[in-house]
Amino acid sequence: MHILVVEDDAETRGFVERGLREAGHDVATAASGPEGIDLAACHCFDAIILDRMLPGVDGLGIVEALRARGDMTPVLMLTALGSIADRVDGLNAGADDYLIKPFAFSELAARMAALGRRLSANAGAPRLTVGDIVMDFERRTVHRQGHRIALQPREFLLLGELMRNANRIVTRKMLLEHVWDFDFDPQTNIVESHLSRLRSKLNAGFGEDVIETVRGEGYRFRSA
């Protein structure tokens, strides 16, 4: 994998870079927020490892800037800010995973491998069609009856999880695990708020709501 590491602490940056190179990855590094944004804009990376607290632009700002311009490169946020609220903020901003300092390199390597498998899985199934909705994983686009629907990164992942399980109930716990990578309940309305926005976008101009709420159980994407 071609990986960008954005970390202002020289010791941590060197430690991560050496470990990734020994694991066979191609690595580029940046020591500030603006430098990281510039590198991400000029090069095609398979994944980005991003510190939360950076000079110039912080990690949340970088993720939001990437997602705003349509860059869907997987991001692992690496930070000392480890509260549930901090993790929720990072994932809501568009990060794909969150690892708290201090960390073991073996866990970092395992998480990068998981991101790589996710990329491979999407490459193996480039398009998903359920009813009148089409998801293109390579282009990161969604269409309903030929009309383009603009989704934020987390909304795209949420829709993909529902469509892969069409006509089956998907629980809130499943969505937290598979879309947010949470192995805990953050005790917020994170799932409900994202589903509400997703529904609004999918149903705008259409009469049928394809996402059904199954009271007390979860949600179901209806194919017809």
N, C-alpha and C positions, 0 to 999 in steps of 0.2 A: 504494500500500500504506500501511496505518496501522502505523507502526513505533515501538516503544519502544526508546530508547537509555539504558542504565544504565551510567554512567561517572562516576567521582569526579573525574577530572582535567578541570578546567573548559575548558582549551584544546582537549583532544581531543574533549570532548563538544560544544563549539561547532563545531569543524571538521566533525565527522560530521553534526551537525544541519543545518548550512548546506548541505553537499553533498547530503544527502538531500532537503532542501526544494527545492533548485535542480533536482533530478532529478524533481520532481513528487510526492514522497511527503508524507504527513501524519505529523508527528513529535512524539512526547512524550518528555520526558527525566526522568531521575532521577539523583541524585548519591550514593545510598547503597543498600545491599542492602535494608533494610526499606522504603524508599520505592519501590524497584523492584517488590518483592513486592506492595505495596499497589496500585500502579497496574495491575499485571498482573491483579490480582484484580477490580478495579473496571471495567476497560475491555476491549474485545475488540480485540486487535492481530493483524495478519497476520504479524508477525515481531518478534523481540526481538534487539537487539544488546547483548551483555552482557560487561562487563569481568570478569576473573577475580578480581582483588584489589580488594575493595570494603569500605568501613567497615560494621560492623554484621553483615552476612551476606555471605560471599564468593560468587563466581559459581557455584561448584559447588553450594553450599547452595541458591541460588535455583533452579537448574535442577531439582535433586532435589525441592524443595518444589512446583514447578509440576507435575512429572510425577506426584508422589504424589497430587495432587488431581485428576488426569486432564486437566490442561491440556496440549494437544499443540501449542501454538504453536511454529513453527520458531524455534530459537535459534541465532544465530551468536555464538560466544564470541570476544571481541577481547582479546588479552592479550600481555604481554611474556614470559610463560612458554612457551617454545617447544620444549622437549625432546619427544622421542617419548613419554615417560612422561606428561608434562603433557597432551599432545594426547589420548592414550588415556584419561586420567582424565576429561577434559572430555567426550569423546564417550560414554564409559561412563556418565557421570552423566545423559546425556540430551540433550546439545547436538547440533545437526544439522550444524554446520560450525565451523571453528576457524581464525581468522586471527591471525597473529603481528604484534605491533608491533615496529618501525615498519612502516607499511603504506602502499600507494598507494590513494587513494580510488577510483581506477578499478577496482582489484581488489575492494574492498569492494562497490562498486556492482554488479559482475558477479556476485558471490556472492549478493547480495540478489535479483538478477534470477533466478538459478538457483533460489533458494528459492521465488520467485513462480511460476516455471514448474512446480515440483513441486506447489504448491498447485493450480494450474490443471489439471494432469494428473489429480490425484486427484478434482477436482470433475467432470471429464469422464467418469470411470469410478467411480461412487459405490459399486458393489458388485461383488464377485468371488466366484464360487462354483466350487469344484473338489471333486468327490466330495461328501462330507457336511459340508464346511467352508465357511462363508460369512463373508467379510470385508466389513464396511460401512465405507468410508473416510470418509464424512461423520460417522457417529456414533463412529468409531474403536472398533468392536466386532468380536468374533469369536465365532461360534457353531459348535458341532459337534453335529449331530443335534438342534438346538434348545437345546443347553446352552451357556450363556455361559462363555467362557474369558477370564479376566483376564490380559492381557499387558502387560509393560512397553513403553515406546515403541520401544526398539531391537528387541525381540522382534516387535513388530507390523510394523516395517519389514522385518525378516528374513523373516517369514512371507509378506509381500506379494511380496517378490522371488522366493521359491520358488514361490508359487502362480502368479505371472505366467508363469513358465517351467515350468509343470507338464509332467511326463514328459520334461523335458530336463535334462541334467546342468548344474548351476551350480557353477562352480569356486570355491575359496576366494578367489582373486584377484578374481573378479567380485563376491563378497559384500563384500569389503573396499572395493571401489570404489563399489558402488551403495548399500550400507547404511551404511557408515562414512565414505564419501568419502575413503578413504585411497588415495593414489597410491604407497604404499610398504607393505612388509610390516613390521608393528610387532614381529615375532618374539615374539609372545605367543600364548596359546591363546584369544584374544578371540572368534573365530568358534566354536570348538568349545564353549566354556563357554556361550555364548548359545544355540547349537543344542541343547545338552543340557537347558537349562532349558525351552526352547521345546517340545522333545519331551515332557518330563515333563508339561507343562501340557496339550498337545494329546491325549496318550494316557491321561491319568488317567481310569479308568473305561471305557476302550475297549480292545479287544484288538489292534487293528491300528496299527502305526506307519506313518504316511503319508510320513515322510521317510526315504528310503533313502540310506545311505552307499555311494558307489561308490568302492571302494578305489583310491587313487592318482589319482582324477579329481575328485571333488567330491561333490555331493549332488543328489538328485532327489526332487521332490515327486510322488507317485504319485496319479493321479486315480481309480484303482480298484485 
